[in-house]
Amino acid sequence: MATLSLKDEILDHISAFSYEKQRLVMEYITSIESRTIRGVPGKEIVRYAGRISQEDLTVMTRAIQTDCEQVDDNEW
């Protein structure tokens, strides 16, 4: 049995879809094509690695543990 290419595999799946589902796939593909990549590549920000002092890291860790790791059962 020959291995299908990704394109062939996708086409096999889509061909079994109803027209409505095929339309949804097309809308999704179109949305992917129009997306712009946001952010900065890691190689551009690696120069900042190690710049936060140990003291500041300790303060941030405590703040996270104190304020973020709690569940308020009555919140919702």
C-alpha angles and dihedrals in degrees: 000000000000119000113246119231116243090253092053091046092051091048091050091054096043094048089062092054124099117251090259093054091046088053090053090051090051091050090050092049090050091050091051092051092053096048119109121215112245130196137045125284113250092241088064095054100036088096087073093058112122094014096117111088120238089242092056091046089053091050091049092047092052092047091051093047093045101041107022105039096065130098120210105205091194097050096097 
